[in-house]
Amino acid sequence: MRLAIFDLDGTITRHDSLAPYVCGFLLRHPWRVPRALGVLPALLGFAVGLCGRGPLKAALMRSALGGLTRSDIDRWSEVFVRRLLERGTFAAARERIAAHAKAGDHLVLMSASPELYVPAIARALGFHESICTGVRWRGERLDGRLSTPNRQGPEKVHCLRELRERLPGEASAYGNSMADIAHLALVEHGVLVNGSARARRAARLAGLDCVRWR
C-alpha cells in the first residue's frame, strides 16, 4: 500500500490553525476573554525558553476553552473547518491530495494541532485517517490538557514509524518546517513545502524535494 502523509499547518493551510480557532471562538464569546488571559504565564515562559510548545498549547486550550461541552466544541469546529477550507488552504495542496486519492493511496493527515478539529479537517479533505495531538476531557467537558505528547518533531518520527509498521509500503510525506525534516527524511519521497531558507538548506542536505505551493 502506498502512503501519502500530510502535515496540516503551513502545508495544507496558509497559516497556523490553533490560534485562529481559539480567537474565532473568543470573538463569538467575548465574555470568555478574561478567562483566556490565563495563558499569559505560559506564553511568557515560552518566550524566554522555559515552556515548550506542548505546555503552551495546553495552557491556551485550558484557559480559553476549558469547561466547554463536546457539543459546544463540535458546533464551533464545524463552522471553523468550513471557513478554513473555503479560503485558508493552498490550492496546490488540495490538488496534490486529490492526485494521491485518485492514485488509490492511503491518505494520512499527521499534525501537531489538536484533535478538537483535525479529524474534521481530515474527513472533509478525504483523508483515510488522522494522527494529531490528543486533548483530555472530564466526561463531556473539555479539560484542555494534552492526552498525548505534542505531535511535533521527534514525536512525528515515532508516529511515522508506527504507521509504517502497520501499513508497510512506499510512502510520500509533505511538511513545511525544520521540525518536519526528520520524518520527511524517513520516507521514499519527502517534500518540504514553502520552507524557510534554513529549512530548505536542511531539506536539500537530507535529499528532500523543495516546492512552493500557492
FINU-82499 format. One record per residue (C-alpha): chain; x, y, z. Coordinates in nm, 3 decimals. Each point is the difference from the previous one (the first is absolute). Layout:
+-------+---------+---------+---------+
| kette |      px |      py |      pz |
+-------+---------+---------+---------+
|     A |       X |       Y |       Z |
...
+-------+---------+---------+---------+
END
This chain:
+-------+---------+---------+---------+
| kette |      px |      py |      pz |
+-------+---------+---------+---------+
|     A |   0.000 |   0.000 |   0.000 |
|     A |   0.127 |   0.346 |  -0.089 |
|     A |  -0.023 |   0.259 |   0.276 |
|     A |  -0.039 |   0.376 |  -0.040 |
|     A |   0.058 |   0.188 |   0.327 |
|     A |  -0.075 |   0.371 |   0.026 |
|     A |   0.077 |   0.253 |   0.270 |
|     A |  -0.276 |   0.257 |   0.053 |
|     A |   0.112 |   0.347 |   0.113 |
|     A |   0.202 |   0.176 |  -0.268 |
|     A |  -0.015 |  -0.304 |  -0.228 |
|     A |  -0.370 |  -0.026 |  -0.079 |
|     A |  -0.112 |   0.318 |   0.177 |
|     A |   0.148 |   0.342 |  -0.061 |
|     A |   0.063 |   0.063 |   0.369 |
|     A |  -0.009 |  -0.150 |   0.346 |
|     A |  -0.343 |  -0.137 |   0.088 |
|     A |  -0.020 |  -0.010 |   0.380 |
|     A |   0.031 |   0.375 |   0.066 |
|     A |  -0.273 |   0.087 |  -0.256 |
|     A |  -0.216 |  -0.280 |   0.143 |
|     A |   0.024 |   0.141 |   0.352 |
|     A |  -0.022 |   0.366 |  -0.103 |
|     A |  -0.300 |  -0.068 |  -0.221 |
|     A |  -0.180 |  -0.164 |   0.288 |
|     A |   0.083 |   0.289 |   0.234 |
|     A |  -0.132 |   0.253 |  -0.252 |
|     A |  -0.332 |  -0.183 |   0.014 |
|     A |   0.013 |  -0.033 |   0.379 |
|     A |   0.178 |   0.316 |   0.124 |
|     A |  -0.099 |  -0.059 |   0.363 |
|     A |   0.260 |  -0.280 |   0.005 |
|     A |   0.287 |   0.237 |  -0.092 |
|     A |   0.097 |   0.078 |   0.363 |
|     A |   0.025 |  -0.372 |   0.068 |
|     A |   0.222 |  -0.043 |  -0.308 |
|     A |   0.255 |   0.237 |   0.153 |
|     A |   0.100 |  -0.295 |   0.216 |
|     A |   0.228 |  -0.104 |  -0.285 |
|     A |   0.233 |   0.296 |   0.062 |
|     A |   0.237 |  -0.172 |   0.249 |
|     A |   0.053 |  -0.288 |  -0.244 |
|     A |   0.044 |   0.245 |  -0.287 |
|     A |   0.265 |   0.189 |   0.194 |
|     A |   0.169 |  -0.328 |   0.090 |
|     A |   0.003 |  -0.099 |  -0.367 |
|     A |   0.150 |   0.337 |  -0.097 |
|     A |   0.294 |  -0.047 |   0.239 |
|     A |   0.049 |  -0.369 |  -0.073 |
|     A |  -0.148 |  -0.144 |   0.321 |
|     A |  -0.314 |  -0.146 |  -0.159 |
|     A |  -0.026 |  -0.225 |  -0.304 |
|     A |  -0.261 |   0.006 |  -0.274 |
|     A |  -0.195 |  -0.286 |   0.153 |
|     A |  -0.054 |   0.167 |   0.340 |
|     A |  -0.075 |   0.331 |  -0.173 |
|     A |  -0.261 |  -0.168 |  -0.219 |
|     A |  -0.159 |  -0.164 |   0.305 |
|     A |  -0.003 |   0.329 |   0.193 |
|     A |  -0.172 |   0.176 |  -0.290 |
|     A |  -0.270 |  -0.264 |  -0.031 |
|     A |  -0.058 |  -0.025 |   0.375 |
|     A |  -0.026 |   0.375 |   0.049 |
|     A |  -0.208 |   0.085 |  -0.307 |
|     A |  -0.207 |  -0.315 |  -0.054 |
|     A |   0.012 |  -0.197 |   0.324 |
|     A |  -0.341 |  -0.108 |   0.130 |
|     A |  -0.175 |   0.010 |  -0.337 |
|     A |  -0.213 |  -0.301 |  -0.086 |
|     A |   0.066 |  -0.232 |  -0.292 |
|     A |  -0.302 |   0.144 |  -0.177 |
|     A |   0.139 |   0.354 |   0.048 |
|     A |   0.331 |  -0.107 |  -0.153 |
|     A |  -0.165 |  -0.195 |  -0.283 |
|     A |  -0.222 |   0.294 |  -0.100 |
|     A |   0.291 |   0.244 |  -0.013 |
|     A |   0.228 |  -0.252 |  -0.174 |
|     A |  -0.258 |  -0.047 |  -0.275 |
|     A |  -0.008 |   0.374 |  -0.067 |
|     A |   0.377 |   0.039 |   0.028 |
|     A |   0.085 |  -0.291 |  -0.230 |
|     A |  -0.245 |   0.114 |  -0.266 |
|     A |   0.145 |   0.352 |  -0.003 |
|     A |   0.358 |  -0.125 |   0.007 |
|     A |  -0.052 |  -0.226 |  -0.298 |
|     A |  -0.186 |   0.269 |  -0.194 |
|     A |   0.284 |   0.253 |   0.006 |
|     A |   0.290 |  -0.113 |   0.215 |
|     A |   0.169 |  -0.279 |  -0.197 |
|     A |   0.253 |  -0.018 |  -0.281 |
|     A |  -0.157 |  -0.098 |  -0.332 |
|     A |   0.312 |  -0.201 |  -0.083 |
|     A |  -0.039 |  -0.199 |   0.322 |
|     A |  -0.360 |  -0.087 |  -0.084 |
|     A |   0.112 |  -0.106 |  -0.348 |
|     A |   0.274 |  -0.223 |   0.139 |
|     A |  -0.240 |  -0.161 |   0.246 |
|     A |  -0.245 |  -0.066 |  -0.284 |
|     A |   0.277 |  -0.152 |  -0.214 |
|     A |   0.097 |  -0.242 |   0.277 |
|     A |  -0.365 |  -0.090 |   0.053 |
|     A |  -0.046 |  -0.067 |  -0.371 |
|     A |   0.305 |  -0.226 |   0.007 |
|     A |  -0.159 |  -0.202 |   0.278 |
|     A |   0.255 |   0.097 |   0.265 |
|     A |  -0.078 |  -0.019 |   0.372 |
|     A |  -0.024 |   0.361 |   0.116 |
|     A |   0.110 |   0.092 |   0.353 |
|     A |  -0.021 |   0.348 |   0.153 |
|     A |   0.273 |   0.022 |   0.267 |
|     A |  -0.002 |   0.323 |   0.197 |
|     A |   0.111 |   0.147 |   0.331 |
|     A |  -0.331 |   0.187 |   0.011 |
|     A |  -0.262 |  -0.135 |   0.241 |
|     A |  -0.268 |  -0.259 |  -0.052 |
|     A |  -0.264 |   0.267 |   0.064 |
|     A |  -0.017 |   0.060 |  -0.376 |
|     A |   0.274 |  -0.192 |  -0.185 |
|     A |  -0.212 |  -0.315 |  -0.056 |
|     A |  -0.279 |   0.217 |  -0.144 |
|     A |   0.246 |   0.158 |  -0.244 |
|     A |   0.127 |  -0.345 |  -0.095 |
|     A |  -0.353 |  -0.125 |  -0.072 |
|     A |  -0.088 |   0.308 |  -0.203 |
|     A |   0.313 |  -0.037 |  -0.217 |
|     A |  -0.046 |  -0.372 |  -0.057 |
|     A |   0.279 |  -0.134 |   0.221 |
|     A |  -0.031 |  -0.358 |   0.117 |
|     A |   0.131 |   0.078 |   0.349 |
|     A |   0.157 |   0.270 |   0.213 |
|     A |   0.274 |   0.006 |   0.263 |
|     A |   0.002 |   0.308 |   0.221 |
|     A |   0.052 |   0.129 |   0.353 |
|     A |  -0.253 |  -0.145 |   0.241 |
|     A |  -0.192 |   0.210 |   0.251 |
|     A |  -0.140 |  -0.102 |   0.338 |
|     A |  -0.367 |   0.014 |   0.091 |
|     A |  -0.180 |  -0.024 |   0.335 |
|     A |  -0.302 |  -0.196 |  -0.107 |
|     A |  -0.180 |   0.223 |  -0.250 |
|     A |   0.200 |   0.314 |   0.085 |
|     A |   0.334 |   0.104 |  -0.140 |
|     A |   0.294 |  -0.005 |   0.241 |
|     A |   0.247 |   0.130 |  -0.259 |
|     A |   0.315 |  -0.172 |   0.120 |
|     A |   0.170 |  -0.230 |  -0.247 |
|     A |  -0.079 |  -0.371 |   0.003 |
|     A |   0.290 |  -0.083 |  -0.235 |
|     A |   0.342 |   0.151 |  -0.061 |
|     A |  -0.004 |   0.305 |  -0.226 |
|     A |   0.016 |  -0.153 |  -0.348 |
|     A |   0.299 |   0.199 |  -0.122 |
|     A |   0.362 |  -0.071 |  -0.092 |
|     A |   0.119 |  -0.326 |   0.162 |
|     A |  -0.357 |  -0.099 |   0.082 |
|     A |  -0.088 |   0.011 |  -0.371 |
|     A |   0.294 |  -0.232 |  -0.065 |
|     A |  -0.140 |  -0.241 |   0.259 |
|     A |  -0.351 |   0.020 |  -0.150 |
|     A |   0.134 |  -0.050 |  -0.352 |
|     A |   0.189 |  -0.312 |   0.101 |
|     A |  -0.308 |  -0.146 |   0.167 |
|     A |  -0.207 |   0.086 |  -0.306 |
|     A |   0.240 |  -0.170 |  -0.238 |
|     A |   0.012 |  -0.313 |   0.216 |
|     A |  -0.378 |  -0.015 |  -0.022 |
|     A |  -0.019 |   0.095 |  -0.367 |
|     A |   0.326 |  -0.100 |  -0.170 |
|     A |   0.077 |   0.123 |  -0.348 |
|     A |   0.139 |   0.296 |  -0.189 |
|     A |  -0.081 |   0.336 |   0.155 |
|     A |  -0.006 |   0.367 |  -0.088 |
|     A |  -0.008 |   0.270 |   0.268 |
|     A |  -0.050 |   0.377 |  -0.009 |
|     A |   0.096 |   0.253 |   0.267 |
|     A |   0.101 |   0.363 |   0.023 |
|     A |   0.237 |   0.056 |   0.292 |
|     A |   0.339 |  -0.088 |   0.145 |
|     A |  -0.182 |  -0.221 |   0.249 |
|     A |  -0.136 |  -0.207 |  -0.290 |
|     A |   0.336 |  -0.077 |  -0.161 |
|     A |   0.068 |  -0.303 |   0.220 |
|     A |  -0.313 |  -0.192 |  -0.094 |
|     A |   0.004 |   0.116 |  -0.365 |
|     A |   0.346 |  -0.153 |  -0.033 |
|     A |  -0.133 |  -0.343 |   0.100 |
|     A |  -0.229 |  -0.048 |  -0.300 |
|     A |   0.073 |  -0.076 |  -0.365 |
|     A |  -0.132 |   0.337 |  -0.117 |
|     A |   0.030 |   0.280 |   0.254 |
|     A |  -0.109 |   0.350 |  -0.102 |
|     A |   0.059 |   0.328 |   0.183 |
|     A |  -0.275 |   0.248 |  -0.081 |
|     A |   0.054 |   0.377 |   0.022 |
|     A |   0.293 |  -0.046 |   0.235 |
|     A |   0.220 |   0.276 |   0.138 |
|     A |   0.347 |   0.047 |  -0.149 |
|     A |   0.148 |  -0.191 |   0.295 |
|     A |  -0.250 |  -0.283 |  -0.038 |
|     A |   0.064 |  -0.022 |  -0.374 |
|     A |   0.374 |  -0.034 |   0.058 |
|     A |  -0.059 |  -0.279 |   0.251 |
|     A |  -0.250 |  -0.168 |  -0.231 |
|     A |   0.240 |  -0.006 |  -0.292 |
|     A |   0.272 |  -0.148 |   0.220 |
|     A |  -0.248 |  -0.273 |   0.097 |
|     A |  -0.083 |  -0.070 |  -0.365 |
|     A |  -0.351 |   0.145 |   0.014 |
|     A |  -0.187 |   0.187 |  -0.271 |
|     A |  -0.089 |   0.364 |   0.065 |
|     A |  -0.313 |   0.150 |  -0.153 |
|     A |  -0.197 |   0.322 |   0.017 |
|     A |  -0.377 |  -0.040 |   0.032 |
|     A |  -0.253 |   0.278 |  -0.051 |
+-------+---------+---------+---------+
END
